[in-house]
Amino acid sequence: MEACPSREEYAHFRLLIYSAASSRNQINDGTAVELLPNTEALSAQERWIHMAKILIADDDQIIAEVLAFTLRRAGFEISLACDGLEALQKYVSEQPDLIILDLNLPRLDGLGVCSRVRAESSLPIIMLTASNAEDDMVAALEAGADDYITKPFSPRQLVARARAVLRRSGREPEGVLHVGALTLDAERHQAWWGDRPSIHLTPLETHLLRALMQNPNRVLSAESLIFRVWGPAGATRDMLKQLVDRNHPKRWLRVKLASEQPSDA
């Protein structure tokens, strides 16, 4: 059985992490923080993998903040929890795509959080621990963790592990619709044709395009579109017309979509 990191090794790991937190431009292995890659040529699934929402639960504030900084720089959306019960609350309220759990959380440990989440969800989970004891690793995997990382580690390794776990999960991006070659990511207000560049939409344009894509080959009345775009507050026909009218090219959804539409779509 491999020995756990010594107190000196773990103290050195935290010192390097603290230095990274101070500089905010390097991480503990001396390499530059990985930036968000160009996602324009990626599939919808790969875009989601590179921009997923991650919940980090770690009671060590220095480590948690640097991990959050590193993962944000890599393109992820990050939420933090400092104990097990807060992690469960944020799992319910924020619906992350991945949870990164420290094994030794206060109030409810990582194994308890993992077991409760796994009892109702296949959400990917990565367990962090300062121990590389085989019993801890087996306990984490049996509780339902998808991966297990021992401290000290490179945050760049964590980015790669997070993407690998998300890719293996096979989950579909939330709020993403496909009709033919056209894809809409409603959460990020983006649409794109196949592998062409993303088209940035306003919130109203996003609501309108989602309504149309959810009802392909159907003719929706003006009243139905107004309700789907503006909700119970409603709007006038003139407001709907302004959203799609040729006389308002900056607001005209069709102009934006046509600007990147391939000739064979």
Backbone as CSV, one residue per row, in Angstrom:
resi,resn,N_x,N_y,N_z,CA_x,CA_y,CA_z,C_x,C_y,C_z
1,MET,0.848,-1.197,0.000,0.000,0.000,0.000,0.886,1.251,0.000
2,GLU,0.559,2.210,-0.850,1.347,3.423,-0.935,1.099,4.294,0.288
3,ALA,2.159,5.022,0.685,2.047,5.901,1.839,1.318,7.179,1.477
4,CYS,0.634,7.745,2.477,-0.033,9.025,2.266,1.013,10.136,2.196
5,PRO,0.706,11.261,1.573,1.636,12.376,1.554,1.950,12.804,2.984
6,SER,3.229,13.152,3.230,3.624,13.596,4.552,3.066,14.980,4.836
7,ARG,3.112,15.381,6.120,2.640,16.715,6.487,3.457,17.769,5.746
8,GLU,4.772,17.511,5.573,5.614,18.477,4.869,5.217,18.584,3.401
9,GLU,4.926,17.439,2.771,4.523,17.454,1.357,3.198,18.177,1.178
10,TYR,2.257,17.933,2.086,0.956,18.580,1.946,1.062,20.079,2.233
11,ALA,1.918,20.451,3.199,2.136,21.869,3.484,2.756,22.546,2.267
12,HIS,3.683,21.850,1.590,4.296,22.418,0.390,3.252,22.593,-0.709
13,PHE,2.362,21.620,-0.841,1.283,21.711,-1.833,0.419,22.944,-1.581
14,ARG,0.032,23.175,-0.315,-0.793,24.338,0.006,-0.023,25.635,-0.216
15,LEU,1.299,25.632,0.050,2.102,26.832,-0.186,2.142,27.167,-1.667
16,LEU,2.307,26.154,-2.508,2.307,26.385,-3.949,0.941,26.872,-4.412
17,ILE,-0.131,26.272,-3.874,-1.477,26.714,-4.214,-1.681,28.160,-3.784
18,TYR,-1.187,28.509,-2.580,-1.333,29.880,-2.091,-0.586,30.854,-3.003
19,SER,0.607,30.459,-3.464,1.349,31.315,-4.380,0.587,31.517,-5.673
20,ALA,-0.059,30.447,-6.135,-0.873,30.558,-7.344,-2.039,31.493,-7.122
21,ALA,-2.642,31.418,-5.922,-3.772,32.292,-5.621,-3.338,33.746,-5.603
22,SER,-2.112,34.008,-5.174,-1.619,35.376,-5.113,-1.316,35.923,-6.497
23,SER,-0.674,35.113,-7.339,-0.295,35.602,-8.666,-1.437,35.543,-9.651
24,ARG,-2.330,34.525,-9.488,-3.486,34.345,-10.356,-3.100,34.149,-11.838
25,ASN,-1.849,33.795,-12.112,-1.486,33.543,-13.506,-0.645,32.289,-13.681
26,GLN,-0.331,31.605,-12.568,0.389,30.350,-12.654,-0.241,29.375,-11.681
27,ILE,-0.056,28.090,-11.925,-0.578,27.091,-11.010,0.573,26.309,-10.411
28,ASN,0.270,25.339,-9.549,1.288,24.779,-8.686,2.369,23.986,-9.395
29,ASP,2.207,23.591,-10.643,3.285,22.874,-11.308,4.119,23.810,-12.174
30,GLY,3.896,25.136,-12.046,4.711,26.110,-12.746,4.290,26.364,-14.170
31,THR,3.200,25.771,-14.616,2.752,25.972,-15.986,1.609,26.953,-16.014
32,ALA,1.405,27.586,-17.156,0.364,28.600,-17.269,-1.001,27.966,-17.150
33,VAL,-1.941,28.697,-16.569,-3.311,28.221,-16.449,-3.899,28.029,-17.841
34,GLU,-4.554,26.915,-18.061,-5.108,26.591,-19.363,-6.315,27.468,-19.655
35,LEU,-6.300,28.126,-20.786,-7.387,29.001,-21.169,-8.471,28.234,-21.897
36,LEU,-9.650,28.842,-21.985,-10.745,28.242,-22.733,-10.344,28.085,-24.184
37,PRO,-10.433,26.874,-24.747,-10.069,26.684,-26.144,-11.097,27.319,-27.062
38,ASN,-10.722,27.461,-28.318,-11.662,27.955,-29.318,-12.740,26.905,-29.523
39,THR,-13.975,27.222,-29.130,-15.050,26.227,-29.181,-15.883,26.314,-30.456
40,GLU,-15.532,27.241,-31.360,-16.382,27.450,-32.535,-16.497,26.190,-33.390
41,ALA,-15.395,25.422,-33.512,-15.405,24.257,-34.393,-15.830,22.981,-33.669
42,LEU,-16.212,23.079,-32.394,-16.593,21.898,-31.628,-18.061,21.559,-31.827
43,SER,-18.387,20.290,-31.625,-19.783,19.871,-31.662,-20.505,20.429,-30.449
44,ALA,-21.841,20.348,-30.457,-22.623,20.840,-29.318,-22.217,20.116,-28.036
45,GLN,-21.985,18.797,-28.130,-21.590,18.028,-26.949,-20.244,18.493,-26.417
46,GLU,-19.273,18.701,-27.327,-17.947,19.127,-26.899,-17.979,20.557,-26.358
47,ARG,-18.805,21.425,-26.927,-18.938,22.780,-26.385,-19.448,22.716,-24.952
48,TRP,-20.442,21.862,-24.733,-20.988,21.708,-23.378,-19.917,21.187,-22.427
49,ILE,-19.117,20.214,-22.873,-18.074,19.644,-22.032,-17.083,20.723,-21.613
50,HIS,-16.758,21.639,-22.508,-15.777,22.677,-22.216,-16.375,23.867,-21.457
51,MET,-17.714,23.926,-21.307,-18.338,25.082,-20.654,-19.356,24.648,-19.601
52,ALA,-19.212,23.426,-19.080,-20.179,22.872,-18.137,-20.126,23.598,-16.790
53,LYS,-21.171,23.388,-15.990,-21.260,23.971,-14.646,-20.726,22.958,-13.631
54,ILE,-19.740,23.377,-12.828,-19.096,22.487,-11.865,-19.283,23.022,-10.452
55,LEU,-19.687,22.150,-9.544,-19.764,22.472,-8.125,-18.538,21.901,-7.433
56,ILE,-17.744,22.781,-6.778,-16.571,22.365,-6.024,-16.905,22.430,-4.532
57,ALA,-16.738,21.325,-3.829,-16.989,21.279,-2.381,-15.687,20.948,-1.670
58,ASP,-15.093,21.960,-1.030,-13.827,21.783,-0.312,-13.788,22.807,0.812
59,ASP,-13.461,22.365,2.026,-13.437,23.293,3.152,-12.120,24.059,3.260
60,ASP,-11.142,23.732,2.418,-9.892,24.486,2.373,-10.078,25.627,1.381
61,GLN,-10.264,26.839,1.892,-10.629,27.977,1.056,-9.569,28.290,0.008
62,ILE,-8.302,28.189,0.366,-7.228,28.505,-0.580,-7.269,27.560,-1.766
63,ILE,-7.343,26.254,-1.477,-7.390,25.267,-2.559,-8.658,25.447,-3.395
64,ALA,-9.790,25.636,-2.737,-11.059,25.780,-3.460,-11.024,26.984,-4.407
65,GLU,-10.482,28.100,-3.945,-10.457,29.303,-4.776,-9.531,29.155,-5.974
66,VAL,-8.398,28.497,-5.787,-7.492,28.315,-6.915,-8.056,27.307,-7.917
67,LEU,-8.686,26.246,-7.415,-9.332,25.301,-8.330,-10.432,26.002,-9.119
68,ALA,-11.216,26.841,-8.422,-12.277,27.579,-9.104,-11.694,28.497,-10.161
69,PHE,-10.620,29.209,-9.819,-9.976,30.113,-10.764,-9.475,29.349,-11.990
70,THR,-8.817,28.206,-11.752,-8.276,27.403,-12.845,-9.384,26.890,-13.757
71,LEU,-10.446,26.378,-13.157,-11.536,25.820,-13.959,-12.306,26.913,-14.704
72,ARG,-12.458,28.084,-14.079,-13.110,29.198,-14.796,-12.277,29.601,-16.008
73,ARG,-10.952,29.663,-15.827,-10.072,30.022,-16.943,-10.173,29.002,-18.073
74,ALA,-10.504,27.770,-17.715,-10.669,26.722,-18.725,-12.045,26.759,-19.366
75,GLY,-12.921,27.668,-18.904,-14.221,27.838,-19.538,-15.405,27.366,-18.742
76,PHE,-15.183,26.706,-17.610,-16.286,26.166,-16.828,-16.968,27.249,-15.994
77,GLU,-18.239,27.022,-15.697,-18.975,27.848,-14.745,-18.854,27.182,-13.377
78,ILE,-18.487,27.942,-12.343,-18.120,27.351,-11.063,-19.009,27.842,-9.931
79,SER,-19.346,26.896,-9.039,-20.023,27.214,-7.782,-19.236,26.542,-6.665
80,LEU,-19.197,27.181,-5.475,-18.410,26.670,-4.368,-19.284,26.311,-3.167
81,ALA,-18.880,25.266,-2.456,-19.507,24.887,-1.189,-18.391,24.539,-0.214
82,CYS,-18.568,24.897,1.067,-17.496,24.680,2.046,-17.772,23.499,2.976
83,ASP,-18.930,22.868,2.858,-19.207,21.671,3.665,-20.193,20.786,2.916
84,GLY,-20.399,19.583,3.453,-21.226,18.611,2.760,-22.678,18.996,2.617
85,LEU,-23.259,19.591,3.658,-24.668,19.969,3.588,-24.893,21.100,2.584
86,GLU,-23.955,22.058,2.548,-24.071,23.123,1.548,-23.915,22.560,0.142
87,ALA,-23.053,21.561,-0.009,-22.883,20.917,-1.315,-24.187,20.283,-1.774
88,LEU,-24.889,19.600,-0.868,-26.169,18.997,-1.232,-27.204,20.062,-1.589
89,GLN,-27.228,21.159,-0.831,-28.174,22.237,-1.116,-27.921,22.826,-2.505
90,LYS,-26.641,23.044,-2.841,-26.323,23.632,-4.144,-26.506,22.626,-5.274
91,TYR,-26.337,21.340,-4.978,-26.634,20.311,-5.977,-28.096,20.392,-6.394
92,VAL,-28.982,20.612,-5.431,-30.417,20.700,-5.720,-30.774,22.025,-6.385
93,SER,-30.254,23.127,-5.843,-30.674,24.455,-6.306,-30.003,24.890,-7.599
94,GLU,-28.758,24.458,-7.836,-28.012,24.963,-8.984,-27.849,23.951,-10.103
95,GLN,-28.165,22.690,-9.848,-28.146,21.639,-10.863,-26.850,21.646,-11.684
96,PRO,-25.716,21.390,-11.041,-24.443,21.368,-11.770,-24.353,20.179,-12.714
97,ASP,-23.381,20.231,-13.616,-23.129,19.124,-14.541,-22.101,18.151,-13.973
98,LEU,-21.327,18.606,-12.986,-20.278,17.794,-12.369,-20.045,18.297,-10.948
99,ILE,-19.781,17.379,-10.012,-19.429,17.755,-8.643,-18.021,17.263,-8.356
100,ILE,-17.191,18.162,-7.804,-15.850,17.808,-7.336,-15.881,17.891,-5.816
101,LEU,-15.685,16.764,-5.139,-15.869,16.653,-3.693,-14.565,16.346,-2.978
102,ASP,-14.274,17.100,-1.924,-13.206,16.702,-1.027,-13.739,15.587,-0.125
103,LEU,-12.922,14.607,0.145,-13.373,13.457,0.941,-13.724,13.853,2.370
104,ASN,-12.925,14.740,2.969,-13.085,15.067,4.389,-13.790,16.397,4.593
105,LEU,-15.020,16.494,4.145,-15.813,17.701,4.335,-16.422,17.719,5.735
106,PRO,-16.582,18.910,6.337,-17.289,18.992,7.626,-18.794,18.835,7.447
107,ARG,-19.478,18.559,8.520,-20.937,18.408,8.606,-21.435,17.137,7.912
108,LEU,-20.995,16.889,6.697,-21.304,15.639,5.995,-20.131,15.372,5.074
109,ASP,-19.460,14.233,5.237,-18.238,14.003,4.466,-18.540,13.714,2.996
110,GLY,-17.465,13.673,2.201,-17.619,13.480,0.766,-18.313,12.184,0.401
111,LEU,-18.048,11.121,1.154,-18.708,9.845,0.884,-20.210,9.957,1.093
112,GLY,-20.620,10.683,2.161,-22.054,10.868,2.411,-22.727,11.670,1.316
113,VAL,-22.062,12.735,0.872,-22.614,13.546,-0.217,-22.718,12.715,-1.481
114,CYS,-21.648,11.997,-1.795,-21.616,11.172,-3.007,-22.737,10.133,-2.999
115,SER,-22.916,9.467,-1.869,-23.945,8.421,-1.777,-25.344,8.996,-1.972
116,ARG,-25.607,10.169,-1.379,-26.940,10.773,-1.495,-27.218,11.241,-2.921
117,VAL,-26.214,11.822,-3.558,-26.404,12.263,-4.944,-26.598,11.050,-5.849
118,ARG,-25.765,10.023,-5.637,-25.829,8.851,-6.513,-27.129,8.078,-6.345
119,ALA,-27.781,8.204,-5.198,-29.043,7.494,-4.968,-30.146,7.982,-5.890
120,GLU,-30.007,9.200,-6.437,-31.065,9.750,-7.283,-30.584,10.287,-8.616
121,SER,-29.280,10.219,-8.880,-28.762,10.841,-10.098,-27.499,10.136,-10.577
122,SER,-27.261,10.201,-11.891,-26.023,9.681,-12.472,-25.023,10.804,-12.720
123,LEU,-25.227,11.934,-12.054,-24.357,13.090,-12.209,-22.894,12.708,-11.974
124,PRO,-21.973,13.110,-12.852,-20.562,12.774,-12.655,-20.006,13.377,-11.355
125,ILE,-19.184,12.606,-10.649,-18.588,13.041,-9.379,-17.112,12.670,-9.375
126,ILE,-16.260,13.650,-9.025,-14.832,13.413,-8.824,-14.528,13.639,-7.355
127,MET,-13.819,12.694,-6.715,-13.469,12.802,-5.310,-12.014,13.245,-5.158
128,LEU,-11.788,14.234,-4.289,-10.441,14.699,-3.958,-10.101,14.262,-2.539
129,THR,-8.828,13.870,-2.320,-8.418,13.487,-0.974,-6.911,13.641,-0.814
130,ALA,-6.480,13.860,0.415,-5.050,13.911,0.711,-4.482,12.518,0.941
131,SER,-5.341,11.518,0.923,-4.916,10.139,1.183,-4.964,9.320,-0.096
132,ASN,-3.898,8.543,-0.333,-3.936,7.618,-1.462,-4.053,6.175,-0.982
133,ALA,-4.590,6.027,0.251,-4.813,4.692,0.787,-5.851,3.958,-0.070
134,GLU,-5.586,2.681,-0.302,-6.473,1.898,-1.170,-7.896,1.838,-0.617
135,ASP,-8.034,1.738,0.712,-9.367,1.652,1.304,-10.193,2.899,0.998
136,ASP,-9.573,4.091,1.060,-10.286,5.331,0.758,-10.706,5.372,-0.712
137,MET,-9.805,4.934,-1.585,-10.113,4.936,-3.013,-11.283,3.994,-3.315
138,VAL,-11.237,2.795,-2.732,-12.311,1.825,-2.947,-13.632,2.355,-2.387
139,ALA,-13.588,2.976,-1.187,-14.807,3.513,-0.583,-15.416,4.598,-1.460
140,ALA,-14.583,5.463,-2.033,-15.091,6.531,-2.897,-15.744,5.964,-4.154
141,LEU,-15.098,4.993,-4.768,-15.642,4.403,-5.990,-16.917,3.615,-5.696
142,GLU,-16.943,2.917,-4.556,-18.149,2.165,-4.212,-19.303,3.084,-3.834
143,ALA,-18.984,4.292,-3.346,-20.037,5.261,-3.032,-20.624,5.876,-4.295
144,GLY,-19.938,5.661,-5.432,-20.469,6.143,-6.700,-19.624,7.177,-7.409
145,ALA,-18.429,7.492,-6.878,-17.563,8.461,-7.546,-17.110,7.913,-8.899
146,ASP,-16.999,8.810,-9.877,-16.554,8.411,-11.219,-15.038,8.468,-11.358
147,ASP,-14.388,9.260,-10.498,-12.930,9.379,-10.545,-12.442,9.785,-9.160
148,TYR,-11.144,9.626,-8.946,-10.556,9.818,-7.624,-9.178,10.435,-7.842
149,ILE,-8.926,11.621,-7.233,-7.649,12.308,-7.412,-7.025,12.560,-6.050
150,THR,-5.754,12.210,-5.927,-5.045,12.357,-4.666,-4.249,13.662,-4.653
151,LYS,-4.363,14.415,-3.567,-3.536,15.593,-3.368,-2.144,15.133,-2.914
152,PRO,-1.078,15.822,-3.355,-1.073,16.991,-4.227,-1.258,16.613,-5.691
153,PHE,-1.840,17.510,-6.465,-2.059,17.270,-7.885,-1.945,18.600,-8.624
154,SER,-1.792,18.503,-9.932,-1.777,19.693,-10.774,-3.205,20.074,-11.122
155,PRO,-3.602,21.335,-10.929,-4.946,21.739,-11.358,-5.200,21.490,-12.844
156,ARG,-4.151,21.529,-13.657,-4.335,21.204,-15.080,-4.781,19.758,-15.252
157,GLN,-4.271,18.886,-14.395,-4.725,17.495,-14.421,-6.199,17.424,-14.085
158,LEU,-6.641,18.249,-13.126,-8.052,18.254,-12.747,-8.925,18.701,-13.912
159,VAL,-8.476,19.704,-14.673,-9.229,20.155,-15.850,-9.398,19.002,-16.835
160,ALA,-8.306,18.292,-17.093,-8.364,17.170,-18.033,-9.269,16.056,-17.506
161,ARG,-9.190,15.767,-16.218,-10.038,14.719,-15.622,-11.511,15.131,-15.686
162,ALA,-11.784,16.415,-15.414,-13.172,16.890,-15.455,-13.754,16.718,-16.852
163,ARG,-13.005,17.105,-17.864,-13.498,16.959,-19.241,-13.694,15.492,-19.606
164,ALA,-12.774,14.639,-19.161,-12.893,13.209,-19.473,-14.133,12.603,-18.828
165,VAL,-14.396,12.956,-17.557,-15.573,12.427,-16.860,-16.857,12.927,-17.511
166,LEU,-16.897,14.206,-17.869,-18.073,14.756,-18.539,-18.304,14.069,-19.889
167,ARG,-17.212,13.818,-20.599,-17.341,13.169,-21.906,-17.873,11.743,-21.752
168,ARG,-17.381,11.025,-20.762,-17.833,9.643,-20.549,-19.270,9.570,-20.073
169,SER,-19.744,10.632,-19.433,-21.101,10.595,-18.880,-22.159,10.491,-19.968
170,GLY,-21.844,11.011,-21.156,-22.797,10.938,-22.270,-24.041,11.771,-22.065
171,ARG,-24.013,12.698,-21.082,-25.196,13.522,-20.824,-25.373,14.546,-21.924
172,GLU,-26.617,14.903,-22.175,-26.929,15.928,-23.169,-26.888,17.299,-22.517
173,PRO,-26.395,18.310,-23.217,-26.413,19.666,-22.674,-27.830,20.127,-22.368
174,GLU,-27.997,20.772,-21.220,-29.305,21.301,-20.857,-29.649,22.495,-21.750
175,GLY,-30.891,22.571,-22.203,-31.334,23.740,-22.946,-30.841,23.796,-24.372
176,VAL,-30.288,22.701,-24.893,-29.792,22.684,-26.273,-30.809,21.979,-27.166
177,LEU,-31.184,22.647,-28.251,-32.148,22.107,-29.207,-31.488,21.944,-30.571
178,HIS,-31.917,20.906,-31.297,-31.405,20.664,-32.641,-32.589,20.512,-33.598
179,VAL,-32.560,21.242,-34.693,-33.514,21.050,-35.784,-32.705,21.108,-37.070
180,GLY,-32.560,19.960,-37.726,-31.710,19.912,-38.910,-30.284,20.271,-38.543
181,ALA,-29.693,21.175,-39.311,-28.313,21.597,-39.063,-28.216,22.715,-38.030
182,LEU,-29.357,23.235,-37.581,-29.365,24.367,-36.659,-29.413,23.896,-35.212
183,THR,-28.538,24.460,-34.382,-28.493,24.156,-32.952,-28.675,25.438,-32.157
184,LEU,-29.454,25.361,-31.093,-29.662,26.495,-30.195,-29.239,26.110,-28.787
185,ASP,-28.361,26.911,-28.185,-28.027,26.787,-26.770,-28.730,27.938,-26.071
186,ALA,-29.928,27.657,-25.544,-30.758,28.722,-24.974,-30.126,29.338,-23.739
187,GLU,-29.421,28.533,-22.949,-28.833,29.048,-21.716,-27.767,30.098,-21.994
188,ARG,-27.002,29.891,-23.081,-25.912,30.818,-23.397,-26.274,31.794,-24.512
189,HIS,-27.529,31.760,-24.968,-28.007,32.678,-26.008,-27.131,32.601,-27.265
190,GLN,-26.900,31.373,-27.729,-26.097,31.155,-28.922,-26.785,30.152,-29.835
191,ALA,-26.608,30.361,-31.135,-27.101,29.402,-32.128,-26.006,29.211,-33.164
192,TRP,-26.019,28.061,-33.841,-25.028,27.850,-34.887,-25.517,26.785,-35.860
193,TRP,-24.994,26.900,-37.086,-25.289,25.929,-38.140,-24.124,24.949,-38.223
194,GLY,-24.358,23.673,-37.946,-23.304,22.673,-38.069,-22.063,23.072,-37.302
195,ASP,-20.924,23.154,-38.028,-19.656,23.529,-37.389,-19.284,24.981,-37.653
196,ARG,-20.263,25.795,-38.065,-19.988,27.206,-38.350,-19.946,28.015,-37.049
197,PRO,-19.413,29.245,-37.094,-19.288,30.052,-35.866,-20.623,30.310,-35.177
198,SER,-20.565,30.531,-33.875,-21.777,30.808,-33.095,-22.358,32.167,-33.454
199,ILE,-23.681,32.245,-33.355,-24.414,33.499,-33.568,-24.948,33.925,-32.213
200,HIS,-24.567,35.086,-31.745,-25.011,35.557,-30.433,-26.396,36.199,-30.549
201,LEU,-27.296,35.800,-29.663,-28.690,36.231,-29.686,-29.023,37.042,-28.444
202,THR,-30.008,37.923,-28.578,-30.551,38.597,-27.409,-31.481,37.626,-26.684
203,PRO,-31.827,37.890,-25.425,-32.761,36.996,-24.725,-34.090,36.835,-25.464
204,LEU,-34.639,37.916,-26.023,-35.909,37.806,-26.745,-35.748,36.965,-28.005
205,GLU,-34.639,37.152,-28.719,-34.390,36.337,-29.908,-34.248,34.864,-29.528
206,THR,-33.619,34.614,-28.392,-33.479,33.234,-27.923,-34.844,32.617,-27.648
207,HIS,-35.723,33.349,-26.954,-37.070,32.836,-26.666,-37.838,32.559,-27.962
208,LEU,-37.708,33.470,-28.928,-38.427,33.306,-30.195,-37.911,32.089,-30.957
209,LEU,-36.598,31.973,-31.083,-36.039,30.839,-31.821,-36.361,29.522,-31.127
210,ARG,-36.328,29.509,-29.799,-36.677,28.275,-29.075,-38.121,27.885,-29.341
211,ALA,-39.031,28.860,-29.338,-40.439,28.566,-29.610,-40.613,27.959,-30.996
212,LEU,-39.897,28.499,-31.971,-40.008,27.997,-33.342,-39.386,26.603,-33.471
213,MET,-38.234,26.386,-32.814,-37.568,25.088,-32.925,-38.301,23.999,-32.155
214,GLN,-39.032,24.376,-31.119,-39.819,23.391,-30.373,-41.084,22.994,-31.116
215,ASN,-41.403,23.736,-32.172,-42.614,23.456,-32.954,-42.290,23.439,-34.443
216,PRO,-41.392,22.557,-34.867,-41.024,22.524,-36.285,-42.212,22.114,-37.150
217,ASN,-42.281,22.686,-38.330,-43.338,22.366,-39.299,-44.733,22.728,-38.805
218,ARG,-44.803,23.651,-37.828,-46.095,24.141,-37.345,-46.141,25.655,-37.492
219,VAL,-47.322,26.172,-37.783,-47.520,27.612,-37.872,-48.073,28.092,-36.535
220,LEU,-47.323,28.953,-35.857,-47.739,29.482,-34.561,-48.365,30.856,-34.745
221,SER,-49.462,31.092,-34.066,-50.136,32.390,-34.153,-49.300,33.463,-33.467
222,ALA,-49.596,34.717,-33.790,-48.895,35.827,-33.154,-49.110,35.795,-31.648
223,GLU,-50.325,35.477,-31.218,-50.631,35.433,-29.790,-49.799,34.342,-29.090
224,SER,-49.654,33.196,-29.742,-48.870,32.114,-29.166,-47.403,32.501,-29.052
225,LEU,-46.864,33.147,-30.091,-45.465,33.565,-30.065,-45.234,34.626,-28.986
226,ILE,-46.163,35.554,-28.864,-46.025,36.603,-27.852,-45.974,35.991,-26.460
227,PHE,-46.829,35.014,-26.197,-46.828,34.370,-24.883,-45.525,33.616,-24.648
228,ARG,-45.025,32.921,-25.676,-43.813,32.127,-25.526,-42.568,33.010,-25.366
229,VAL,-42.602,34.209,-25.965,-41.438,35.094,-25.899,-41.473,35.993,-24.668
230,TRP,-42.631,36.595,-24.383,-42.727,37.567,-23.296,-43.393,37.016,-22.035
231,GLY,-44.007,35.836,-22.138,-44.646,35.256,-20.973,-45.960,35.919,-20.635
232,PRO,-46.445,35.717,-19.395,-47.752,36.256,-18.999,-47.845,37.779,-19.087
233,ALA,-46.706,38.465,-18.990,-46.738,39.933,-19.072,-47.230,40.396,-20.425
234,GLY,-46.992,39.571,-21.447,-47.505,39.869,-22.769,-46.753,40.977,-23.486
235,ALA,-47.179,41.236,-24.713,-46.591,42.279,-25.549,-47.572,42.562,-26.670
236,THR,-47.261,43.566,-27.469,-48.137,43.913,-28.591,-47.629,43.247,-29.867
237,ARG,-48.483,43.209,-30.875,-48.063,42.680,-32.177,-46.931,43.519,-32.760
238,ASP,-46.944,44.832,-32.483,-45.876,45.694,-32.983,-44.532,45.306,-32.372
239,MET,-44.539,44.924,-31.098,-43.291,44.502,-30.451,-42.779,43.213,-31.080
240,LEU,-43.696,42.290,-31.383,-43.296,41.064,-32.059,-42.763,41.381,-33.450
241,LYS,-43.410,42.312,-34.136,-42.984,42.685,-35.484,-41.588,43.287,-35.459
242,GLN,-41.308,44.105,-34.440,-39.988,44.718,-34.334,-38.894,43.675,-34.142
243,LEU,-39.254,42.567,-33.514,-38.273,41.519,-33.253,-37.858,40.803,-34.536
244,VAL,-38.759,40.784,-35.528,-38.479,40.036,-36.758,-38.541,40.898,-38.012
245,ASP,-38.814,42.190,-37.860,-39.068,43.060,-39.009,-37.773,43.383,-39.743
246,ARG,-37.824,43.358,-41.079,-36.695,43.711,-41.925,-36.239,45.144,-41.676
247,ASN,-37.136,46.017,-41.196,-36.778,47.409,-40.964,-35.942,47.596,-39.700
248,HIS,-35.747,46.515,-38.957,-34.933,46.565,-37.749,-33.850,45.495,-37.864
249,PRO,-32.853,45.710,-38.773,-31.900,44.635,-39.079,-31.110,44.134,-37.885
250,LYS,-30.843,44.992,-36.892,-30.074,44.524,-35.743,-30.903,43.588,-34.871
251,ARG,-32.213,43.676,-34.996,-33.081,42.816,-34.197,-33.666,41.671,-35.010
252,TRP,-33.414,41.687,-36.268,-34.076,40.731,-37.147,-33.401,39.378,-37.026
253,LEU,-34.069,38.440,-36.402,-33.496,37.131,-36.127,-33.085,36.425,-37.417
254,ARG,-33.911,36.544,-38.439,-33.633,35.836,-39.681,-32.336,36.317,-40.333
255,VAL,-32.051,37.609,-40.200,-30.809,38.146,-40.757,-29.607,37.523,-40.055
256,LYS,-29.672,37.430,-38.738,-28.561,36.835,-37.990,-28.338,35.381,-38.386
257,LEU,-29.430,34.627,-38.492,-29.296,33.212,-38.836,-28.794,33.045,-40.264
258,ALA,-29.290,33.887,-41.173,-28.883,33.777,-42.584,-27.408,34.133,-42.784
259,SER,-26.869,34.959,-41.873,-25.489,35.407,-42.051,-24.488,34.259,-41.965
260,GLU,-24.841,33.189,-41.257,-23.941,32.046,-41.111,-24.520,30.766,-41.668
261,GLN,-25.684,30.852,-42.308,-26.329,29.631,-42.801,-25.581,29.070,-44.001
262,PRO,-25.204,27.787,-43.967,-24.553,27.187,-45.120,-25.518,27.082,-46.297
263,SER,-25.001,27.070,-47.488,-25.847,27.088,-48.685,-26.718,25.845,-48.824
264,ASP,-26.287,24.726,-48.216,-27.049,23.487,-48.372,-27.987,23.220,-47.216
265,ALA,-28.125,24.190,-46.259,-28.986,23.980,-45.093,-30.415,24.320,-45.415
